[in-house]
Amino acid sequence: MAVVSWKEVLLLTGLVVGCYWNSLSCGFVFDDVSAILDNKDLRPSTPLRNLFLNDFWGTPMAEERSHKSYRPLTVLTFRLNYLFSELSAASYHLLNVVLHAVVCVLFLRVCRLFLDRTSSLVAALLFAVHPIHTEAVTGVVGRAELLSSIFLLAAFLAYTKSTSADHSIVWTPIALTVVLVAAATLCKEQGITVVGICCVHEVFVAQGFTLPMLLDTLRQVLQGKDGFPYAVLQTLLKLIVLVISTLLLVIIRVQVIQSQLPVFTRFDNPAAVSPTPARQLTFNYLLPVNAWLLLNPSELCCDWTMGTIPLVESLLDLRNLATLVFYTFMGLLAYHSLRYRHSSAKTVIMALSLIVLPFIPASNLFFPVGFVVAERVLYVPSMGFCVLVAHGFRIISQKGHLKKISWLVIGVLFTTHALKTFNRNWDWESEYTLFTSALKVNKNNAKLWNNVGHALENQNNYARALRYFLQATRVQPDDIGAHMNVGRTYKNLNRSKEAEEAYLVAKSLMPQVIPGKKYATRVAPNHLNVYINLANLIRANESRLEEADQLYRQAISMRPDFKQAYISRGELLLKMNKLTDARDAYLRALELDRTNADLWYNLAIVNIEMKDPSEALKNFNHALELNPRHKLALFNSALLMQESGEPKFWPEANRRFLTYVEEEPQDANGYFNLGMLAMDANENAAAERWMRKAIGLQAGFRSALFNLALLYSQSKREIDALPVLDDLLRHHPEHIKGLILKGDILMNHKKDTRGAKECFERILRMDPTNVQGKHNLCVVYFEERDLPRAERCLEETLALAPNEEYVRRHLSIVRGKMAAMSAAGHPLTSTEGATVSAEEEEKQKGVKEEVVEGGEEGRGADEEEDGGKGAGEEKNARKSSAESLGGMGVEQSEALDGSQADQRTKGKSTKEINDIEEKRAAALKRLEEIERILSGD
């Protein structure tokens, strides 16, 4: 038995690389999105044991919506890819190409068992370039086929060594075979079929039996003429071990899926829900369809569901002839191979076993599967096909006059297949190219129209996407998902009326609830999202909130474990200010899924609204335990710690903000809040650096600009504050606190009373009732020594704020000064612009210091307008995105300008309050000194 040479390995590897190198430029498409991009089991933060508890797509096997495809070893390889390159698609495609090359080499080794050296190489080369394999190799999820095939072939090769030279049983290879079968099955379910291939090889190749010989032996045993021959007993013993091992694997597999088959709809596999005889005729017709794809892979399609292959509903349908021809051909091959003992018969029987046995799980003949035709499931059956082609080539090439022609034909076949494979890879470059190429083959599949629409939707090309979604509804008028897509796209185009009409059409296609019957057994669970989408649409209208709630409750009544309905209802109840009910909705959702970080985050937002910050922080921490880089939980929990006023929380808040800016390096709000923390800790250099970073990312960031100016002012760098304030007022000319601070600096430090006066007059033009602006303008009049005008100004200020004692005292001071000057014969106004005496300057400084307190108090209020992601608004932004039903979340700028202001005002720290009171006391003390000096005057 010839082994594989290094030259042959290099030839096969080079051919595979030549055919598939362009697949490295392809992205994640179709099923890759669910298996890779959306699968949390790939993330290092997910415990490894989850790989053995969840299905191929990351859904817990216990959930009814699970696909029940249990392939933990395949998912483990995805996780290793993620570990090395995260979501770089090229590394995933590269590993698939390497695995395909390994399969080709192993297949060549297997072919050497029943083909000569040349024919086996022909079979392996044909397998390497066959276009039917592009879905398994270029599609990342096809790795399940590749890995399963490696272990399948390895198990078969191990089993062939289970008989020694003296025909005794060698148990080590059999034990190894059982282990490899288990590994193949953990990569993909069809791996278990290698046991059947081993049995066929043992009986008809290793022992050399034919079907007549087996029947004759059985007849003699039953008649009592003779016992079982020793060779037969050995064969039986080996087969019994294999069968028992297989049964154990099957039992374990059934336990894993909890004795439940996955739920499929008539859209996935129309024949599966069709009556007799349409179901049987269609499923049998699919066999020649698959055979034709192997014979002529010119028109390949990534999706064969829905209306791709019309049902065969009558015996008079001409397509039944194809079924008849297929069974006749396969029957003749089986008859030839089972009747004779020569090498040709053994080759054919092994080829047939490779074609038939691995295909049985996907054939729909014994149990329904979630597809009509899938090209990737032909990966192993194509091995048998390649063996038959190579065997036929050997027979023809042995005839002298046909030898050259046979080589010419096989050369043309290799070339055309290699070119087709190479070009087919480009179709998998993106979802748009993949699905548009599929529409060239089949225009009767609504799913393809929908998927092209999804690809355009992902590019924000909603107008074109809508055309494809509408075409899907025309191709399949009862496709609930297509109408949902139309509704979502209308919503994205801000055409709410049409969106609601589309959702109502989808809702009308849903079956009526049957009491006592599980809804999921009749309709795909994702179709229930029509209630969520419709409710999310109409709840934008404040007068229809109860109607939206009714839709959520209807979805929950249909499926009590419908987690998304509880999540969406919780958001609505929060909007309706039914906080206790919202909390209960999230708690119910957490009973269904305690590993969902978003749920813990949303519950924390409810706690904030219920004025329970400690419980909120606890739930934020739960979210971060499950997902340490949950961006919203990082930001809002850090904000909560910052607002607590407890210095012990500041280091952790700082760490979380730093982690947040690592995740969102372009979000200025993270840097702003780092700056606020630094200001609280009196780390002025760090505060300045973070504020500058925030302003650099977001020009005109009002809170960052104001607080940076305030930082300069408090650090005795008033002159540095002026250009910052100018920038602030250029972007936000109505910023009153900025005008107050600028006026104060101009008057106190630049001695620019005119500039200060302009600032305060601007304030009063915007808000004539602004007490601070009015009072400061009075101070300017006092500075200009226009005492009558200062008096009138203070009288007007007192009328605006009759309870402000400091205004009353200042008015008394001015009047006292006017009386003294009148008695001394001095004019009450100065036209010379002379500077005031040092004593008066000190008095005025005291008055103006009082004014600054308003600016300092404004720090807390102003920082909150932009600086924090509001609980009320941000929770909606998070939940909209978590729903994934096409809704768009609240704009970040709105979230930052909205509810956080109220939250921060109500939650002002004890330290801030104490600082303000201390400054107020100091100002009052200075006023007392002024009054004492004036009395002396």
LODOSE-996682 format. One record per residue (C-alpha): z, y, x. Coordinates in steps of 0.25 Angstrom, whole numbers, plus 5000, padded with zeros to 4 digits. Each point is the difference from the previous one (the first is absolute). Example, Ala and Ser with C-alpha at 12.3 -4.5 7.8 and 13.67 -1.06 7.14 Angstrom:
BEGIN
503149825049 499850145006 
This chain:
BEGIN
500050005000 499550135007 500950115001 499650154999 499650065013 500350145004 498550044999 500049964986 501350084997 499450125007 498749994992 500849994987 500950115003 498850095005 499349974987 501250034991 500250135008 498650044999 500049984985 501350064996 500350115011 499550114990 501149954990 501050075009 499650144995 500349954985 501250054993 500949934990 499349984987 500149934987 501149895000 500450065014 500750124993 501049914993 500249905011 500150105011 500250154996 500949974988 500749885005 501450045005 500249865006 499250055012 501050115003 501149975011 501050064991 499849884990 500849875003 499249895005 500649914989 499250084990 498749945005 500549864995 500550064987 498850084996 498549974998 498850045008 500050144994 501550035002 500449974986 501349914998 499549864996 501150014988 499250114993 499149974990 498950095005 500049935013 498749945004 500749875005 499249995012 501149965011 499450035014 501250045008 499449965014 498850094997 500850124996 500849975013 498850035008 499750134992 501450045004 499849975015 498750094999 500850114993 501149985011 498950035011 499150104993 500650034987 498850034990 498950015011 498949914992 499349975013 501149915006 500049924987 498549985000 500149965015 501049894997 499149954989 498849995009 500949935011 500549904989 498649974995 499549975015 501249905001 499649944987 498649985005 500549935013 500949914992 498949974990 499049965012 501149915005 500149934986 498549994999 500049925013 500749894993 498849964991 498850085006 499350005013 500250115010 498850084996 500149984985 501550045000 499750135008 498950034990 501149984989 501050095007 498950115003 499650004985 501450014996 500350125010 498850094994 500049964985 500050124992 500949944989 501250025010 499950155001 501050014988 501049915008 499850065013 499750154998 501050014988 501450005006 500649924988 499049895004 500949975012 500749904990 498749925001 499950015015 501549965003 500049894990 498749945006 500650005014 501149924995 499249914991 499049975012 501249985009 500749914990 498749914999 499849995015 501549965001 499849894990 498849945007 500949975011 501049924991 499349865004 500249955014 499049925008 500649874995 499950054985 501550024999 500650124993 500450125008 501050084992 500150125009 498650064996 500449964985 501350095001 499250115007 498949994989 501150024989 500650125007 498650065002 499649974985 501350084996 499650115009 498650004994 500650014986 500950115004 498750085004 499349974988 500149894989 498749935002 500649955014 500649894993 498749944997 499849955014 500949884996 498849954992 499150025011 500949925009 500049894990 498550004999 499949995015 501049895001 499349914990 498550035001 499950045015 501249945008 500149874992 498550004997 500249964986 498950024989 500250014985 499549864998 500949945010 501250074994 499749954987 499849865005 501350005007 500750054988 499449894991 500449895010 501450055000 500150014985 499549864999 501049955009 499049945010 500550085012 501050105004 499750145005 499449995015 500950065010 499150125003 500050034985 501650005000 500050095012 499150104993 500849994988 501350035007 499450125007 499450054987 501349984993 500750095010 499050114999 500049994984 501550015000 500050125009 499050064992 500849984987 501250065007 499250125003 499550014986 501449994994 500550115010 498850094996 500249984985 501550045002 499650125008 499150054988 501149964991 499149914992 499250124995 498550025001 499650145003 499550094988 498550035000 499250074989 498649974994 499550115009 500449935013 499449874995 499350004986 499849855000 501449975001 500350054986 498749954994 500049894990 499449865002 498949985004 499750135006 501249995010 499649865005 498550045001 500250135007 501049945010 499149895004 498850105001 500850085010 499949885010 498550015002 500250155001 500949985012 499149905006 498850104998 500850115008 500249905011 498549975000 499550144998 501050115004 499150114997 500750074989 501550015003 501050074991 501450035002 500449984986 499549894990 500950034988 499850054986 498650004996 499449965013 499649864995 499849994985 500749884993 499249874998 500349994986 499049894995 499549875005 498650064998 500250105011 499049985011 501150035010 500549864997 498849945008 500550065013 501449934997 499249874997 499250025013 501350035008 500749884995 498849915002 499950045015 501449995003 500149864993 498849955008 500750055013 501349934996 499349874996 499350005014 501250035008 501049904992 499049885000 499749995015 500749995013 499150075010 500350135007 499150084991 500849964988 501350035007 499550145003 499650024986 501349964994 500850095009 499050114997 500349984985 501549995002 499950145007 499250064989 500749944988 501549985003 500350145005 499250064988 500849934989 501150105000 499050114997 499149934991 500750034987 499849864996 501449965000 500750134998 499550144998 500050105012 499950155000 498550015003 498749944996 499449995014 500650055013 499249995013 501249995009 500449864994 498749945005 500550025014 500449865002 499049934990 498950075009 500549915011 499549884993 498750074996 499850035015 500249855003 499049964990 498950105005 500349965015 499949854996 498750034993 499550085012 500349885009 499249904991 498850094999 500050045015 500049855004 498649994993 499150045012 499050084992 501150084993 500950035012 499450135004 499950054985 501549964998 500450085012 499250124995 500649994986 501449995005 499850125010 499450084989 501249964991 501050045011 499350145002 499950044985 501449954998 500650085011 499250134996 500549984986 501449995004 499950125010 499450084989 501049954989 501250055009 499550144998 500349984985 501449985002 500250145008 500650074988 500349974985 498850094996 499049925009 500649874995 499950024985 498750075000 499449895008 500649904989 499350084989 498749985007 500249854997 500750014987 500050114990 500749924989 501450015006 500850114994 501149985011 498950045011 499750134992 501550024999 500249985015 498950095004 500750114991 501349975007 499350025014 499550144995 501350034994 500749985013 499050105006 500450104989 498649994994 500549994986 498750044993 499249895007 501149904998 500050034985 498649964999 500349865006 501249984991 499250044988 498949905004 501149895001 500450034986 498649984995 499849875008 501349954995 500550084988 501349924998 500450025015 501450064998 500050045015 498750084999 500550084989 501350035007 499150045012 499250104991 501350064995 500650025014 498750065005 500050104988 501450045003 499650025014 498950094995 501050084992 499449954987 501249954993 499449984986 498949915005 501149935009 500949974988 498849954992 499649905011 501549955001 500049984985 498849925000 500649915011 501349994992 499249964987 499449885009 501449955002 500449884992 501150024990 501449955003 500349864995 501649994998 500549895009 498849995009 499950055014 499150125001 499649965015 499449874995 498950074993 499750135007 500150035015 501350085003 499350115006 499350034987 501350054995 499950125009 499150064989 501350034992 500650065013 498750095003 499950054986 501550034999 499950075014 498850084994 500650054987 501450035006 499450125006 500150064986 501450044998 499949974985 499549865002 501249945009 500549914989 498649954998 499949965015 501449944999 499549914989 498949955008 500949975012 500949924990 498849934995 499649955013 501449955003 500149934987 498749935004 500549965013 501550025003 499949985015 498950115001 500650085011 499150115000 500250034986 501550025003 499750095012 499050094992 501050014988 501150045009 499250125005 499750044986 501449994996 500450085012 499050114995 500649994986 501450025006 500549874995 500649975014 500949884995 498849934994 499250035013 501049945008 500149884992 498549985000 500050005016 501249915000 499249904991 498850015010 500949975011 500549884994 498549955000 499850055014 501250045009 499050015013 499250124994 500450125009 499350094990 500949964989 501350035008 499450135003 499750044986 501449954996 500650105010 499250114994 500649974987 501450005006 499750145006 499650054986 501349944995 500850085010 500449885008 499650025014 500849895006 499449904992 498650065002 500349995015 500449864999 498749964993 499150085010 500749925010 499649874993 498650055000 500050025015 500649875002 498849934994 499050105006 500650085011 498850095001 500050034985 499550155001 500650054987 501349935002 500150055014 499750154996 500950014987 501249925006 500050095012 499950124991 501249954992 500849985012 499650145005 500450064986 501349935000 500650105010 500749895008 499750015015 500349855001 498749974993 499150105008 499749915012 499549894990 499250104992 499450055013 499649865004 499349984986 499350135001 499549965014 499549874994 499450074989 499150095009 499649885008 499449944987 499550134995 499750095012 499250104992 501150034990 500650135003 501249984991 500649895009 500050105012 500550114991 501249924996 500349955014 500050155003 501050034989 500949895005 500050065014 500350134994 501249944993 500549945013 499850145008 498949935008 499150135000 499049965011 499749874992 500050074987 498950105005 499249885006 500049934987 499750124991 498850045009 499549864999 500150014985 499350135000 498949955009 499749894990 500150084988 499550155001 500850094991 501249904998 500950104993 501349935002 499849975015 499550145003 501250064993 501049915006 499450025014 500150154998 501549984995 500249915012 499550115010 500950114992 501249915001 499749985015 500050155003 498549995002 499650094988 498850065007 499449855001 500349994985 499050114996 498749945003 500549874993 500350084988 498750075001 499349874999 500949964989 499750124992 498549995003 500049864993 501150034990 500050164997 501049974988 501049945009 501250094997 501049945010 499050025011 499850144996 501650025000 500149945014 498850085005 500650134994 501449975006 499449975014 499150135000 501250084996 501149945008 499249975013 498750085000 500650124994 498750004991 500550064987 498650024995 499649865002 501349954994 499850094988 498649944998 500649864999 501150044990 499050084991 499149875000 501149924995 500350104989 498550004996 500049854998 501450004994 500650134996 501349934996 500349945014 501450055004 499949975015 498650075001 500550124992 501350015008 499349995013 499150114996 501250094997 500549975014 498750055006 500250134992 501450015006 499449975014 499050124997 501250084996 499450034986 501349994993 499650044986 498949905000 501049895006 500950044988 499049984990 499549875006 501449955000 500350044986 498749924996 500549885008 501350014993 499450004987 499249875004 501349935005 501250074994 500949895005 499750025014 501250075006 499350025013 499050094994 501050084992 500850025013 498750045008 499750104989 501450065001 499850015015 498750084998 500650094990 501250035009 499050035011 499250094991 501350084996 500450015014 498750065005 499950094988 501450065004 499650025014 498750074996 499149895006 498749974993 500049864992 498649965005 499550005014 498650045003 500050005015 500249855001 501250015009 500749885003 501449984994 501250005007 500649885007 501149994990 499050014988 499149905007 501249905001 500350034985 498549974996 500049875009 501149954991 499350034988 498749935005 500849885006 500449984985 498549994997 499749895010 500949914993 499049994989 499049965010 500949895006 500449954986 498549994997 499849905012 500549894992 499250044987 498750035008 500049875009 500149924987 498750054994 499149945011 500849915008 500449884993 499349894992 500650024986 500649894994 499550024986 498650035005 499949915012 500449884992 498850024991 499150015012 500649875005 499949924987 498650054997 499649945013 500849874998 499349974987 498749995006 499350024986 499150115004 501050114998 500150115010 501450055005 500650144999 499550105011 500950015011 500050155000 500549994986 501149905003 500550095011 500050134992 500649944987 501249934998 500649995013 500450154999 501049974988 500549875007 500350085013 500650124993 500949914992 500449925012 500350115010 500949945011 501450055001 499750055014 498950094995 501050054989 501150035010 499050075009 499650094989 501450034996 500450035014 498950105001 500350064987 501450025004 499650075014 499150094992 501150044991 500950035012 498950095006 499950074987 501550035000 499950065014 498950094995 500850044988 501250035010 499150085009 499450084989 501350034994 500450065014 498750085000 
